[in-house]
Amino acid sequence: MSHQQNQSSRRRFLQQSVMTGAGVSVPYFYSTPKTLAQETKSKNDRVSMGVIGAGGMANGNMRAARDWVDVVAISDVDRGRAESSNQNMSAGKATLYEDYRALLDRKDIDAVHVATPDHWHTKPVVEALLAGKDVYCEKPLTLTIDEGKLIRRIQEQTGRVVQVGTQQRSTFNLFVKAMALVAEGRVGKIKRVQASIGGAPTSQAIPVAEVPAGLNWDRWLGPAPKVDYRFLSGKGRGKTNCHYEFRWWYEYSGGKLTDWGAHHVDICNWALTLNGQTEGPVGISGSATHPVEFKNGYPVEGDRYNTATAFHFTLKYPNDTELVIRHDERNGVLIEGDQGRIFVSRGALQGKPVEDLKDNPLPEDAISNVYRGMPMERNERAAHWANFLHCMRSRESPISDVHSHMKGLNLCHLAGISARLGRDLRWDDANERIVGDDEANSFIARPYRAGYQIDLPA
Ligand SMILES: NC(=O)c1ccc[n+]([C@@H]2O[C@H](COP(=O)([O-])OP(=O)(O)OC[C@H]3O[C@@H](n4cnc5c(N)ncnc54)[C@H](O)[C@@H]3O)[C@@H](O)[C@H]2O)c1
C-alpha cells in the first residue's frame, strides 16, 4: 500500500472510529475481509445444529445465526418451550428430545448450542465434546472453578472447538476497539481495571407451587440438590427458582458476580493479558451484602433469592496491579494505565485516549492484532456466532475460548466464595486453588446429585 493510500485509509478509520455506541457504522476494515455469508457458499456449508436448553437466550442466538445453521434437534426439559422454540428456530422441523443425550447420539449433528441454566452447562458440554461435537456454550461456562479444569482438559483431549457466549468479545466498536487501544499502548502500563456491575434483586419468601405441566422438574434440577419448585406470580414473569430467575440462587448460578462478571471481568482480564500481565492475582479482599443470612457459606433460608445484592472486591497482583469487581449501577469496565484511562460499556467508549484518536488514529492492523477469526457481521451476537462457525471450519481457537474465559471466570467464582464465607482469601493462580483455607477450597467444586454425575471414559 502506498503512503497516500495508507493516509487515506487512516482518515477513513478516523472518521468512523471516533463514533461509538450501538448502531454505529462498522469500522472500515470490515468492508474488505470475507464475511461468513461469503464463506458459506452452498447448502452443504450450513451447520446442522442441536440446541440444548431452548429458553430466552437460545432463541435470540438462533435468530442471530439463522443464515448459517439449521436447527435439526432441540432438547428442553420443558415441553412447551421445546415446542415453541421449534417454531421459532426451524419452522417446526426439528426433532424434540427431553433428554439431550439422545441428541448427542445423532451423527448428523455437527455442533451443539448449550444454553441451559449455569448449573447445567458443564455436564452437557463435556458429553458433547466426547461425542465429537463442537460447542457454543453460553456464559458463564461453569458453576465452579473445578468444572473449568475439567472442560479445559476434555477440550484439549478431543480438540473440539468451544466458543463461550461472551459476545462483548465480538463488539467491535466498543470492547474490541478498547482492547486495540490497550494493545497499542494508549493507556500505558495498566495499574487498575474495574468491572462495575449492578446488584441482584431480592425476593420475599416464594411459596412451593405445583410444577407446571410439561416441565420435568427433576431433570431441570439435574446435578443440583433436590428441592421443591417455587413460584409467586407478580409483575413480569413472577418470582421462581426456575426459568430465568435461577440467576438469583447460588444453587444454579453465581448471581450478578458471574452473570455479568463473566462479561466484564473477562474484558478486564483480556486487557491485562494484552498489557503483558502474565501472573494471576494472589488474593481477594472485600465484602458483599446478601438478602438472607449465610452460615458456613450457605443461606439459612431456602425459600427466597440468595445471591449478592451489593459487593466490592479487590484482587491484587504480585506487581501491585488491581482488579476490582464492584457493585455500581454504571455498568461497564474502567481501564486505568499510567498514561491514560478508558471506560467502555455496551453503550460508550470514553476517555482521553479515545478523544486522541482524531489526531493519532489506530494503525490499520490494530483490530486484527487483537481479534482472531472472522469479524464482519450485522451485530455483536451474529459476529460472535460467525467467529465460532468460521473456527469450526478453520479449526482455530475462537475469540472466547475456554482458557481465556476461565482465567476471568475463576476470579468471579473466587469473589463468590469470598462473598459467601465473608472473608478475604489467598489464591494460587497457577494451581487454581485457595491457599490455607480448607473450607473455602471446598467451594471450588460441588457435589453432583445421584443420577446426574459426569461419567468420563476410563
Ligand atoms: N451472553 C449473554 O449476554 C446472555 C444473556 C442471557 C442469558 N445468557 C445465558 O444463557 C443461559 C440461559 O439463560 P436464559 O435466560 O435463556 O434461561 P432460561 O431459563 O430462559 O432458559 C434455559 C432453558 O434451559 C432448559 N433446561 C434446563 N435444564 C435442561 C436440561 N437438562 N436439558 C435441556 N434443557 C434444559 C430450561 O427448561 C429452559 O427452557 C444462562 O447460562 C445465561 O447466563 C447469556
The ligand as a Tripos MOL2 file, in Angstrom:
@<TRIPOS>MOLECULE
LIG
   44    48     1     0     0
SMALL
NO_CHARGES

@<TRIPOS>ATOM
      1 N1        -24.4700  -13.9170   26.5500 N.am      1 LIG1
      2 C1        -25.3930  -13.2100   27.1800 C.2       1 LIG1
      3 O1        -25.3800  -11.9950   27.2020 O.2       1 LIG1
      4 C2        -26.5010  -13.9570   27.8950 C.ar      1 LIG1
      5 C3        -27.7450  -13.3170   28.1010 C.ar      1 LIG1
      6 C4        -28.7570  -14.0750   28.7150 C.ar      1 LIG1
      7 C5        -28.5210  -15.3700   29.1540 C.ar      1 LIG1
      8 N2        -27.2930  -15.9200   28.9840 N.ar      1 LIG1
      9 C6        -27.0040  -17.2780   29.4930 C.3       1 LIG1
     10 O2        -27.7980  -18.2350   28.8040 O.3       1 LIG1
     11 C7        -28.1540  -19.3000   29.6770 C.3       1 LIG1
     12 C8        -29.6650  -19.4770   29.6400 C.3       1 LIG1
     13 O3        -30.2660  -18.2970   30.1200 O.3       1 LIG1
     14 P1        -31.7980  -17.9640   29.7680 P.3       1 LIG1
     15 O4        -32.0620  -16.5930   30.2470 O.co2     1 LIG1
     16 O5        -32.0780  -18.3050   28.3500 O.co2     1 LIG1
     17 O6        -32.5370  -19.0010   30.7520 O.3       1 LIG1
     18 P2        -33.9650  -19.6920   30.5820 P.3       1 LIG1
     19 O7        -34.3530  -20.1650   31.9250 O.co2     1 LIG1
     20 O8        -34.8860  -18.7750   29.8400 O.co2     1 LIG1
     21 O9        -33.6650  -20.9260   29.6000 O.3       1 LIG1
     22 C9        -32.9890  -22.0930   29.9690 C.3       1 LIG1
     23 C10       -33.7090  -23.2680   29.3400 C.3       1 LIG1
     24 O10       -32.9610  -24.4440   29.6120 O.3       1 LIG1
     25 C11       -33.8970  -25.5020   29.8660 C.3       1 LIG1
     26 N3        -33.2230  -26.5980   30.5760 N.ar      1 LIG1
     27 C12       -32.8880  -26.6970   31.8900 C.ar      1 LIG1
     28 N4        -32.2590  -27.8480   32.1310 N.ar      1 LIG1
     29 C13       -32.1910  -28.5100   30.9400 C.ar      1 LIG1
     30 C14       -31.6510  -29.7680   30.5290 C.ar      1 LIG1
     31 N5        -31.0530  -30.5900   31.3900 N.pl3     1 LIG1
     32 N6        -31.7590  -30.1270   29.2440 N.ar      1 LIG1
     33 C15       -32.3820  -29.3190   28.3340 C.ar      1 LIG1
     34 N7        -32.9170  -28.1240   28.6780 N.ar      1 LIG1
     35 C16       -32.8180  -27.7280   29.9560 C.ar      1 LIG1
     36 C17       -34.9940  -24.8250   30.6610 C.3       1 LIG1
     37 O11       -36.1800  -25.5810   30.6990 O.3       1 LIG1
     38 C18       -35.1190  -23.5070   29.9100 C.3       1 LIG1
     39 O12       -36.0530  -23.5930   28.8560 O.3       1 LIG1
     40 C19       -27.6090  -18.9280   31.0490 C.3       1 LIG1
     41 O13       -26.4020  -19.6070   31.2970 O.3       1 LIG1
     42 C20       -27.3710  -17.4380   30.9480 C.3       1 LIG1
     43 O14       -26.3280  -16.9710   31.7980 O.3       1 LIG1
     44 C21       -26.2900  -15.2470   28.3370 C.ar      1 LIG1
@<TRIPOS>BOND
     1     1     2 1
     2     2     3 2
     3     2     4 1
     4     4     5 ar
     5     4    44 ar
     6     5     6 ar
     7     6     7 ar
     8     7     8 ar
     9     8     9 1
    10     8    44 ar
    11     9    10 1
    12     9    42 1
    13    10    11 1
    14    11    12 1
    15    11    40 1
    16    12    13 1
    17    13    14 1
    18    14    15 2
    19    14    16 1
    20    14    17 1
    21    17    18 1
    22    18    19 2
    23    18    20 1
    24    18    21 1
    25    21    22 1
    26    22    23 1
    27    23    24 1
    28    23    38 1
    29    24    25 1
    30    25    26 1
    31    25    36 1
    32    26    27 ar
    33    26    35 ar
    34    27    28 ar
    35    28    29 ar
    36    29    30 ar
    37    29    35 ar
    38    30    31 1
    39    30    32 ar
    40    32    33 ar
    41    33    34 ar
    42    34    35 ar
    43    36    37 1
    44    36    38 1
    45    38    39 1
    46    40    41 1
    47    40    42 1
    48    42    43 1
@<TRIPOS>SUBSTRUCTURE
     1 LIG1         1 GROUP 0 **** ****
